[in-house]
Amino acid sequence: MSRPAGREPRRLTRWWRRRSLRTRLTVIAATAIAVSVFVALQVAIELLDSELQDTAEDQLRADSRVLATDAERAGPAQVQLPPYTGSGRLVRVILPDGSTRTPAGQPALPPVSEQAGRVAQGGLADLMESGDDDGYLIYTLRAGGGAVQVARNTDDDPLTRFGLGMLLIGLLCVAGGALVGRTVARTGLAPIDRLTAAAVRVAHTRDLDADIPDEGGGEIRRLIQSINDMLAALRDSRRAQRLLAEDAAHELKTPLTSLRLNVELLIRLDRRGTLDSALPAGSRTRLLNDLGAQVAELSTLAAELTDLARGDVSDESTEMLDLADVVVAAVTRARSRVPDIKVALDVTSVWVSGRPAALQRAVLNLIDNAGKWSPADQPVQVRLVAEGASAVLEVDDAGSGIDAADVPRVFDRFYRADSARALPGSGLGLSIVQRVVDAHGGQVTVARSARGGALLRVSLPAAASPARITRPTAGEDTVVR
């Protein structure tokens, strides 16, 4: 049973891919030198063969002219033929009747060819023949009513010896090329070997603080710098994870402790059978409400921690969207979550490139944050306008504002000003806002509004608007342009 035709090439490819880079470079260098030597050998043999052929033909023509001159003077039948010396040229005279004369003791030449006979009869002036079968190069020249022939044995021994010599030199060159290629590969890959050892050491020790020494130049230096940059990014990521875990543990401690104490109180009273007497209906209702609020706070904190821990990783794709739609949807969600919140909405259609769910979460966090501070009779004002090449969203409240000392840390994770300790929240909302805005290439700032409260301003790169569309309203106090 024959093997499939494509199996051997695939096997060879797999074998090649399993070889080390050093081995590949050595094989490539040796192969390149072998091919170069083979091509040079072929060209040299062809040139040498052509040169020897031309030299032999010129010599035969010269010898033929000398013999033809003697034949013209003495006649083909009486011309004195030089004695055979045992090597070198061979001569023959073709008489007008077709018979031939050769020196005594000279080896027999191939029979006179038909074309050579035509030269003797005057049909051709001369003729150069090369017999591959008999190995003779014969030149025929008309002279004295007949013709003279001078022949030479086409000996391939010089070419063979030359080819063998060149082949030996080629093999030495290939061996030397493989050795040089191995040396060059070892020298050139030495920085990569050291780099690999350093990377393995980092992987085993988990020591991300140990930068790989910068050495070499060009591509090696860029590779080392890239790996060091990757290590720095991993250090920052691990530090951020550690800080997030520490902050999360700290923030979760208070609501969990309160929830645990309340639950333990209910369990003890229930076991004693004094639940109804110890907790009147009003107190029990307040306790259950506190438990519900604490569970909701924990749920919100867990959701925000999950969202923050994901960083910029999201399955949501970027698309062209009208930011006015996002703002209106966020206001609608805010009103459904907190029915008492008042929002004065003034938006203009501005198109951006972004992730709609992430942007809606950021806007919702801004509105929730402003809603905590706004007095009951003062609405949260939300404005969306286009300013040059940017989409600008402003959310302000009529609260007490943000102290100057708190402004630099407003967007820090879990940071809550002293005045906000009594309010619900985890201190993660504005951190999520900043992360989303940064991921969209925008900027978020905080200032004091004209009403005395906080003014949070988000600026995002605007995109070309496909068409100006009138958007649906989100309830009362809404203006859409």
Secondary structure by P-SEA (a helix, b strand, c coil): cccccaaaaaaaaaaaaaccaaaaaaaaaaaaaaaaaaaaaaaaaaaaaaaaaaaaaaaaaaaaaaaaaaaaacccccccccccccccbbbbbbcccccccccccccccccccaaaaaaaaccccbbbbbbcccbbbbbbbbccccbbbbbbcccaaaaaaaaaaaaaaaaaaaaaaaaaaaaaaaaaaaaaaaaaaaaaaaaaaccccccccccccaaaaaaaaaaaaaaaaaaaaaaaaaaaaaaaaaaaaaaaaaaaaaaaaaaaaaaaccccccccaaaaaaaaaaaaaaaaaaaaaaaaaaaaaacccccbbbbbbcaaaaaaaaaaaaaaaccccccbbbbcbbbbbccaaaaaaaaaaaaaaaaacccccccbbbbbbbcccbbbbbbbccccccccccccccccccccccccccccccccaaaaaaaaaaaacbbbbbbbcccccbbbbbbccccccccbbbbbbcccccccc
